[in-house]
Amino acid sequence: MMVSVAALLFAALAAVVAGFQVALAAGMPWGELTWGGRFPGRLPGYMRGVAVLSAALMLGFALVVAVRAGVLLPGWEPASRTLVWGVVAYCVLGVLANALTPSRWERIIWLPVVSVLLLCSLVVALG
């Protein structure tokens, strides 16, 4: 039960993060909320491409976590046993990056989000 709840919470937060990245890619002027605040306003074109890749990566991570938790695609479960640890590692790096960022906004907004993503992915990986 707890593993399924963790997977669903991970998926919901990953969707929020992916939506934020898609909004950045579409030109929303929220650049100060990402990348250490280096790009106030709209992201430059090449960073919008990075935002699209980030959105796809988050959705892929949500899929891996959901498969590992047994929520989706049970036939992929064997592969998810290894892949979920990549998600956990990425979340660890995300927590470190958001804890050390010079951007106050990233520490306020994204550090808690990525911390919950880490906790959820760890619960699923260990479950």
C-alpha positions in Angstrom: 0.0 0.0 0.0 2.7 2.5 1.0 4.7 1.7 -2.1 1.7 2.4 -4.3 1.0 5.7 -2.5 4.7 6.7 -2.9 4.6 5.9 -6.6 1.4 7.9 -7.1 2.8 10.9 -5.2 6.0 10.7 -7.2 4.0 10.6 -10.4 1.9 13.6 -9.4 4.9 15.7 -8.4 6.8 14.6 -11.6 3.8 15.8 -13.6 4.0 19.2 -11.9 7.7 19.4 -12.6 7.2 18.4 -16.2 4.4 20.9 -16.6 6.7 23.6 -15.2 9.4 22.6 -17.7 6.9 22.6 -20.6 5.7 26.1 -19.6 9.3 27.3 -19.5 9.8 25.8 -23.0 6.7 27.6 -24.2 8.2 30.9 -23.1 6.8 31.5 -19.6 9.0 34.1 -17.9 9.9 31.9 -15.0 13.6 31.5 -15.7 14.6 32.9 -12.4 13.0 29.8 -10.8 15.5 27.4 -12.4 19.2 27.0 -13.3 20.3 29.0 -10.3 18.4 32.0 -11.5 20.8 32.6 -14.3 18.1 33.3 -16.9 15.6 35.8 -15.5 12.5 36.1 -17.6 12.1 33.8 -20.6 14.7 31.1 -21.1 16.9 31.5 -24.2 16.1 29.1 -27.1 18.7 26.4 -26.3 17.6 26.3 -22.6 14.0 25.8 -23.8 15.2 22.7 -25.5 16.8 21.6 -22.3 13.4 22.2 -20.5 11.7 19.9 -23.0 14.2 17.2 -22.3 13.8 17.7 -18.6 10.1 17.3 -18.9 10.5 14.1 -20.8 13.0 12.8 -18.3 10.7 13.5 -15.4 7.8 11.7 -17.1 10.2 8.8 -17.8 11.2 8.7 -14.2 7.5 8.6 -13.2 7.0 5.7 -15.5 9.9 3.8 -14.0 8.7 4.4 -10.5 5.1 3.4 -11.3 6.3 0.2 -13.0 8.6 -0.7 -10.0 5.6 -0.1 -7.7 3.5 -2.5 -9.7 1.1 0.3 -10.7 1.8 0.1 -14.5 3.2 -2.3 -17.1 3.9 -5.4 -14.9 5.9 -7.0 -17.8 8.5 -4.2 -17.4 9.0 -4.8 -13.7 12.4 -6.7 -14.0 14.0 -3.8 -15.8 12.6 -1.3 -13.3 14.5 -3.0 -10.5 17.7 -1.5 -11.8 16.3 1.7 -13.4 14.6 2.8 -10.2 18.0 3.2 -8.6 18.9 5.7 -11.4 15.9 7.7 -10.4 16.9 7.6 -6.8 20.4 8.8 -7.7 19.1 11.6 -9.9 16.9 12.7 -7.0 19.8 12.7 -4.6 21.7 15.0 -7.1 18.6 17.2 -7.4 18.4 17.6 -3.6 22.1 18.5 -3.5 21.8 20.9 -6.4 18.7 22.6 -5.0 20.2 22.8 -1.5 23.4 24.4 -2.8 21.9 26.7 -5.4 22.4 30.5 -5.1 18.8 30.9 -6.0 16.6 31.5 -3.0 13.5 30.6 -5.1 14.9 27.2 -6.0 15.6 26.4 -2.3 12.1 27.5 -1.4 10.2 25.8 -4.2 12.2 23.0 -5.7 14.2 21.7 -2.7 11.0 20.5 -0.9 9.6 19.0 -4.2 12.8 17.1 -5.0 13.2 16.0 -1.4 9.7 14.4 -1.6 10.6 12.9 -5.0 13.7 11.4 -3.4 11.8 10.0 -0.5 9.1 8.5 -2.7 11.5 7.0 -5.1 13.5 5.4 -2.2 10.3 3.9 -0.7 9.5 2.4 -4.1 13.0 1.2 -4.7 13.2 -0.5 -1.3 9.7 -1.8 -1.5 
